[in-house]
Amino acid sequence: QAKEQDYTSSSHAALAKIIARSPKSVILEARIDLHACYDQRIRDPKELELFLATLCARLKLNDHADARFIVCDGSLMSGSAGSIFMQIADDMYIVGRVIHETNAVHLTLSGALHYNAHELADFAKKYFGASSMDLKVAIRK
Protein backbone atom coordinates (compact mmCIF):
# COMPACT_ATOMS: atom_id res chain seq x y z
CA GLN A 1 0.00 0.00 0.00
CA ALA A 2 1.36 3.40 -0.97
CA LYS A 3 1.03 6.62 0.88
CA GLU A 4 1.53 9.66 -1.33
CA GLN A 5 2.20 13.16 -0.14
CA ASP A 6 3.14 16.54 -1.49
CA TYR A 7 6.80 16.96 -0.81
CA THR A 8 8.72 19.99 0.37
CA SER A 9 12.33 20.35 1.46
CA SER A 10 11.24 20.63 5.08
CA SER A 11 9.60 17.21 4.92
CA HIS A 12 12.77 15.44 3.70
CA ALA A 13 13.90 14.71 7.27
CA ALA A 14 10.51 13.18 8.11
CA LEU A 15 10.59 11.10 4.92
CA ALA A 16 14.12 9.91 5.69
CA LYS A 17 12.97 8.73 9.16
CA ILE A 18 10.05 6.79 7.65
CA ILE A 19 12.37 5.13 5.13
CA ALA A 20 14.91 4.27 7.84
CA ARG A 21 12.19 2.42 9.80
CA SER A 22 10.89 0.64 6.69
CA PRO A 23 12.02 -2.76 5.47
CA LYS A 24 14.78 -2.83 2.85
CA SER A 25 12.20 -3.83 0.24
CA VAL A 26 10.50 -0.42 0.35
CA ILE A 27 10.16 1.36 -2.99
CA LEU A 28 10.48 5.14 -3.15
CA GLU A 29 8.62 6.73 -6.05
CA ALA A 30 8.88 10.41 -6.97
CA ARG A 31 6.68 12.11 -9.54
CA ILE A 32 8.02 15.45 -10.69
CA ASP A 33 6.05 17.83 -12.92
CA LEU A 34 8.15 20.62 -14.44
CA HIS A 35 6.34 23.57 -15.99
CA ALA A 36 7.38 26.03 -18.76
CA CYS A 37 10.78 24.46 -19.49
CA TYR A 38 13.32 25.71 -22.07
CA ASP A 39 11.84 24.47 -25.33
CA GLN A 40 15.19 23.98 -27.10
CA ARG A 41 16.49 21.78 -24.28
CA ILE A 42 13.43 19.52 -23.94
CA ARG A 43 13.23 18.96 -27.71
CA ASP A 44 16.88 17.95 -28.13
CA PRO A 45 17.48 14.17 -27.87
CA LYS A 46 21.14 14.74 -26.90
CA GLU A 47 20.02 16.95 -23.98
CA LEU A 48 17.54 14.29 -22.83
CA GLU A 49 20.27 11.64 -23.02
CA LEU A 50 22.70 13.87 -21.10
CA PHE A 51 20.01 14.48 -18.45
CA LEU A 52 19.57 10.73 -17.94
CA ALA A 53 23.33 10.10 -17.76
CA THR A 54 23.82 12.97 -15.29
CA LEU A 55 20.88 11.80 -13.16
CA CYS A 56 22.35 8.27 -13.02
CA ALA A 57 25.68 9.75 -11.92
CA ARG A 58 23.97 11.82 -9.19
CA LEU A 59 22.21 8.67 -7.95
CA LYS A 60 25.50 6.73 -8.13
CA LEU A 61 23.88 4.18 -10.42
CA ASN A 62 25.72 2.16 -13.01
CA ASP A 63 25.06 4.00 -16.26
CA HIS A 64 23.57 1.39 -18.56
CA ALA A 65 23.56 3.42 -21.78
CA ASP A 66 22.22 0.36 -23.59
CA ALA A 67 19.17 0.46 -21.30
CA ARG A 68 18.30 4.02 -22.34
CA PHE A 69 15.38 4.70 -24.66
CA ILE A 70 14.49 8.07 -26.20
CA VAL A 71 11.74 8.81 -28.74
CA CYS A 72 11.56 12.46 -29.80
CA ASP A 73 9.00 14.48 -31.72
CA GLY A 74 6.46 11.72 -31.79
CA SER A 75 2.74 11.82 -31.27
CA LEU A 76 2.01 10.70 -27.73
CA MET A 77 -0.99 8.60 -26.78
CA SER A 78 -2.77 11.75 -25.65
CA GLY A 79 -2.56 13.04 -29.22
CA SER A 80 -0.14 15.85 -28.37
CA ALA A 81 3.35 16.17 -29.79
CA GLY A 82 6.16 15.29 -27.45
CA SER A 83 8.92 12.94 -26.45
CA ILE A 84 9.36 10.00 -24.14
CA PHE A 85 12.61 8.99 -22.48
CA MET A 86 13.43 6.13 -20.15
CA GLN A 87 16.41 4.72 -18.27
CA ILE A 88 16.68 1.44 -16.42
CA ALA A 89 19.67 1.22 -14.08
CA ASP A 90 20.28 -1.22 -11.25
CA ASP A 91 17.11 -1.36 -9.10
CA MET A 92 15.64 1.86 -10.47
CA TYR A 93 13.73 3.14 -13.44
CA ILE A 94 13.37 6.69 -14.67
CA VAL A 95 10.64 7.67 -17.12
CA GLY A 96 10.11 11.10 -18.62
CA ARG A 97 7.44 12.54 -20.85
CA VAL A 98 7.80 15.89 -22.64
CA ILE A 99 4.70 17.78 -23.78
CA HIS A 100 5.66 20.24 -26.50
CA GLU A 101 2.45 22.32 -26.36
CA THR A 102 3.12 23.45 -22.80
CA ASN A 103 6.90 22.85 -22.58
CA ALA A 104 6.22 20.56 -19.62
CA VAL A 105 8.29 17.59 -18.47
CA HIS A 106 6.76 14.86 -16.31
CA LEU A 107 9.25 12.56 -14.57
CA THR A 108 8.79 9.39 -12.54
CA LEU A 109 11.67 7.89 -10.58
CA SER A 110 11.01 4.61 -8.84
CA GLY A 111 13.23 2.10 -7.14
CA ALA A 112 14.57 0.49 -4.00
CA LEU A 113 17.35 3.08 -3.83
CA HIS A 114 16.72 5.65 -1.10
CA TYR A 115 17.41 9.10 -2.54
CA ASN A 116 16.62 12.71 -1.76
CA ALA A 117 13.67 13.32 -4.08
CA HIS A 118 13.66 17.07 -3.44
CA GLU A 119 17.31 17.38 -4.42
CA LEU A 120 16.69 15.46 -7.66
CA ALA A 121 13.59 17.54 -8.42
CA ASP A 122 15.60 20.75 -7.92
CA PHE A 123 18.30 19.38 -10.24
CA ALA A 124 15.70 18.54 -12.94
CA LYS A 125 14.08 21.96 -12.57
CA LYS A 126 17.42 23.71 -13.10
CA TYR A 127 18.51 21.38 -15.90
CA PHE A 128 15.34 21.94 -17.93
CA GLY A 129 14.96 25.60 -16.90
CA ALA A 130 11.46 25.08 -15.51
CA SER A 131 9.63 28.08 -14.10
CA SER A 132 7.97 25.92 -11.43
CA MET A 133 7.55 22.31 -10.34
CA ASP A 134 5.29 19.98 -8.40
CA LEU A 135 6.66 16.99 -6.54
CA LYS A 136 4.81 14.01 -5.07
CA VAL A 137 6.50 11.17 -3.26
CA ALA A 138 5.09 7.73 -2.44
CA ILE A 139 6.58 5.00 -0.29
CA ARG A 140 5.51 1.60 -1.55
CA LYS A 141 5.84 -1.42 0.74
N, C-alpha and C positions, 0 to 999 in steps of 0.2 A: 504494500500500500504506500502511495506517495503522498507526501505533504508538500504543497507548493506554496511559496510565499514571495512577495515582492522583496527585493533584495537591495539593501543599501550598505555602504561601507561600514556603518556603525553596527550592522547586524553580522558582520563577518566573524567576530569573536564568538557570538552565540552559535553560529552555524558550525564553527570549528569545534566547539564543545560537544554539540550533538553528534558530529561525525566521530569524534574521539571515543564517545560512549557506544557507538554503533558497531555491529560486527564488521569484519573485514570485507564481507561480501556486499556492503552497501554501495549503491550506485549514486553518484552525484550528477545531476543533469541541470545544465544552465541553458536557458533560452534568452538570447540577446536580440533585441530589435533595434537596429540603427536607422535613424531617420535623416533624410536630406544629405546623403553622402556625396563625395566628389564623383561626378559622373564619369570622368575619364578613368579614374582608378577602378571603379567597380565594373567597368566594361572591358578592361584589359585582362586577358587570360594570364599573362605573365605576372601581373600584380596579384591576381587571385592565387596563383601558384606560390608566389613569394610569401603571401600572407599565411598560407597553410604551412609552409616550411618554417617560417619564423615562429608561428604558434607552436608547432611541434618542439622547436628548440626551447621556447619559454617553458613548456611543460616537461622538458627533459625526456621527451619520447624519442624512440628510434624513428628516424625520418624514413619511412617506407615510401619513397617517391613512386614506386611501382603500384602502390595502393592509393594513388591520388587520381581523382576523376574530376574533370572540368568540362562543362558544356556551356559555351557562351553564345549569346545572341539567338537563343532558341525561343520557341513559343512554349511557355510553361502550361501546365495542366489548367491553370486558371484562365488561360487565353491571353495573358499579358506577356509582353516580351521580357526576357530576362535571362539569367544564367543560373546554373546549379554547380556547386563544387562540393567535393567530399574528400575526406582523408580518413583512412583507417590506420591506426598506429597502436601497437601493443594492445592494451585493454580499453582503448578509447576510440570513439568515432566523432568526427566533426563534420557537420553538414551545413552548407550555406546556400541561401537562395537570394538572388539579386532581382529586384523588381525595377525595371528601367523607367517606367512611368513616374515613379515617385522617388527614384534614387535611394531606395531602401535596401538594407541587407538584413536578412533574418538568419541567425546562427543558432545551431543546437550543438552543444558539447555534452557528451555523455560517456561515463566510464567509471571504473572502479578506482581510478586515480583521484586522490583528494587534492584539489587545487583551489586557489583563491579566485572564485568566479568574478568578483568585482574587479580585481586586477586585470583579468583577461578581457572583461567587457570594456574597461578603460583603454586597454591596448587596442582593441578592435575599433573603438570609437575614434581614437587618434589616427590609426592606420587608414581608415576609410574617410576620415574628415567629416564624420557625422555631426550634425548640429545638436542632436539629442539621442538618448537611448532609453530603452526599457529593459530591465533584467528581471527574470524570474528563475528561481532555483527550486529544484525538487530533490528530495532525498528518497531514493527508492530502495526498499529492503527486500 
